[in-house]
Amino acid sequence: MNWLDLIERTQHCQRNWDLDKSLDQETIDWLFDVGYNMPTKQNLSSVQIVAFTDRTMIEYLTASAINKGWHSRRVKNPQMLAPVVFTFFGKEDDEENRRSQEKRRGSNTTMVEIGIAAGAMALAANSVGLKTGFCKCFYPLESGLDKKNKVARALRNYKIKGTDIGLALGVGYPVEGLPSHIDNDRSKHTQFEKKSQTKIII
């Protein structure tokens, strides 16, 4: 496997999806295992991953995937319309936190751990022919556009606050022949190229 080629394939946000191709349960479970087995400080169980596969729930989630101040009903982040959307939350595990030497609340440690888990899952997914897209915008999940949001209610069943989504990752198969920055409605989304970076060795 050429890791740089894999990283290049993973780099661009996927905006279109072949919804006739679903992910099997074995692949979903494998991606869970990849995320949950990545490093965390003191191996604490600090990240909760929730996978959305129900189409109606995904559409509700996508309707909430906007920044505060966006009023247009046009889908801003179609990467969230993927066949499977993994969402990442900080997890408060009192039993394990008793052995932690760091106060988690208000620190960025858990967000770093979410990033490590999600990045590994994206690489893993792309390594088996899937495509991925990240999203961080979830302003009105429990307020704003939809005050009776079904996603927030579903999460509350597991004692998870919908407003606490740290990151989301859409995973699925692309529409063949359609560039990643064009969505299923053929709308174009801005796509940037990375600048060359300086390698510093001291």
C-alpha positions in Angstrom: 0.0 0.0 0.0 1.3 3.5 -0.9 0.4 5.5 2.1 0.8 8.9 0.4 -1.6 7.8 -2.4 -4.1 6.7 0.3 -3.8 10.0 2.2 -4.3 11.9 -1.1 -7.5 9.9 -1.8 -8.7 10.7 1.8 -7.8 14.4 1.7 -10.7 15.8 -0.3 -14.2 15.9 1.1 -16.6 13.6 -0.7 -19.8 15.4 -1.7 -21.7 12.8 -3.7 -22.9 9.3 -2.9 -24.1 6.2 -4.7 -27.1 5.5 -2.4 -27.7 2.2 -4.1 -24.5 0.8 -2.6 -24.8 0.3 1.2 -22.1 -0.6 3.7 -22.4 -4.1 5.2 -22.5 -4.5 9.0 -19.1 -6.2 9.0 -17.5 -3.0 7.5 -19.4 -0.7 9.9 -18.2 -2.8 12.9 -14.6 -2.8 11.5 -14.6 1.0 11.3 -15.9 1.2 14.9 -13.1 -1.1 16.0 -10.5 1.1 14.1 -11.8 4.2 15.8 -12.1 2.8 19.3 -8.7 1.2 19.3 -6.7 4.3 18.5 -4.6 5.9 21.2 -6.2 8.0 24.0 -4.5 9.5 27.1 -3.9 6.6 29.5 -6.2 4.5 27.3 -9.2 6.1 28.8 -12.6 5.4 27.2 -13.0 9.1 26.3 -14.7 9.0 22.9 -18.3 7.8 22.1 -18.9 7.0 18.4 -22.5 6.8 17.1 -23.2 5.5 13.6 -26.3 6.8 11.7 -27.6 4.4 9.0 -31.3 5.2 9.0 -32.0 7.5 6.0 -34.6 9.7 7.6 -32.3 10.2 10.6 -29.4 11.1 8.3 -31.5 13.7 6.5 -32.4 15.2 9.8 -28.8 15.3 10.8 -27.8 16.9 7.5 -30.5 19.6 8.0 -28.7 20.5 11.2 -25.2 20.4 9.6 -25.0 24.2 9.1 -23.3 27.1 10.7 -25.1 29.7 12.8 -26.4 32.4 10.5 -27.0 30.1 7.4 -30.6 30.5 6.4 -30.7 28.9 3.0 -32.4 25.4 2.8 -29.8 24.3 0.3 -27.7 21.5 1.7 -24.5 23.1 2.7 -22.6 19.9 3.7 -23.7 17.0 1.5 -20.9 14.9 2.9 -23.4 14.2 5.7 -25.8 12.6 3.2 -23.5 9.5 3.1 -25.0 6.0 3.5 -23.4 5.9 7.0 -22.5 9.0 9.1 -20.3 8.4 12.2 -20.6 11.1 14.9 -18.1 11.6 17.6 -18.7 12.8 21.2 -16.7 13.3 24.3 -17.5 10.5 26.8 -17.7 11.1 30.5 -16.8 7.8 32.1 -16.6 8.5 35.8 -15.1 5.1 36.7 -12.2 5.5 34.3 -11.8 9.3 34.9 -11.0 8.5 38.6 -7.6 7.3 37.4 -7.0 10.1 35.0 -4.4 12.7 36.1 -6.0 15.4 34.0 -9.3 17.2 34.4 -11.1 16.6 31.1 -13.7 19.3 31.3 -12.6 22.4 29.4 -9.5 20.8 28.0 -8.8 20.0 24.4 -7.5 16.5 25.0 -10.7 14.7 24.1 -11.1 16.7 20.9 -7.6 15.6 19.9 -8.5 12.0 20.6 -11.7 12.4 18.5 -9.5 13.7 15.7 -7.1 10.7 16.0 -10.0 8.2 15.9 -11.8 9.9 13.1 -8.7 10.3 10.9 -7.9 6.6 11.3 -11.4 5.6 10.4 -11.3 7.8 7.3 -8.0 6.3 6.2 -9.3 2.8 6.8 -12.4 3.4 4.8 -10.5 4.8 1.9 -8.2 1.8 2.0 -11.1 -0.5 1.0 -12.5 1.7 -1.8 -14.9 3.8 0.3 -14.9 7.6 0.3 -15.3 10.0 3.2 -16.1 13.6 4.2 -15.8 15.4 7.5 -18.1 18.0 9.0 -18.0 20.1 12.2 -21.0 22.3 11.7 -24.1 21.4 13.8 -25.6 24.6 15.0 -29.4 24.0 15.3 -29.4 20.3 16.4 -31.5 21.1 19.5 -32.6 24.6 18.6 -33.0 27.0 15.7 -34.4 25.4 12.5 -35.9 22.3 14.1 -36.6 22.6 17.9 -38.1 19.1 17.9 -35.1 17.5 16.2 -35.5 13.7 16.0 -31.7 13.2 16.1 -31.4 15.0 19.4 -34.2 12.9 20.8 -32.6 9.7 19.6 -29.3 10.6 21.2 -31.0 11.5 24.5 -32.1 7.8 24.7 -28.3 7.1 25.2 -27.8 10.0 27.5 -25.9 11.9 24.8 -26.5 15.6 24.2 -27.0 16.3 20.5 -25.4 19.7 20.8 -22.1 18.1 21.9 -21.2 16.6 18.5 -17.5 17.1 18.2 -17.1 15.8 14.6 -18.9 13.8 12.0 -17.6 11.5 9.2 -19.7 10.5 6.2 -18.7 7.2 4.7 -19.9 5.5 1.5 -19.4 4.8 -2.2 -19.1 7.7 -4.6 -21.1 8.3 -7.8 -18.8 6.9 -10.5 -17.4 9.5 -12.8 -18.5 12.5 -10.7 -15.7 14.6 -9.1 -15.8 14.6 -5.3 -16.7 18.4 -5.0 -19.9 18.0 -7.0 -22.9 16.8 -5.0 -25.8 14.5 -6.1 -27.8 17.6 -7.2 -24.8 18.6 -9.4 -24.1 21.6 -7.3 -20.4 22.5 -7.1 -18.6 23.1 -3.8 -15.4 24.9 -3.2 -12.4 22.6 -3.2 -8.9 23.9 -2.2 -5.5 22.4 -2.8 -3.1 22.1 0.1 0.0 24.4 0.0 3.4 22.8 0.1 4.6 22.5 3.7 8.0 23.1 5.2 9.7 20.0 6.8 11.6 21.1 9.9 14.1 18.7 11.4 16.0 19.8 14.5 
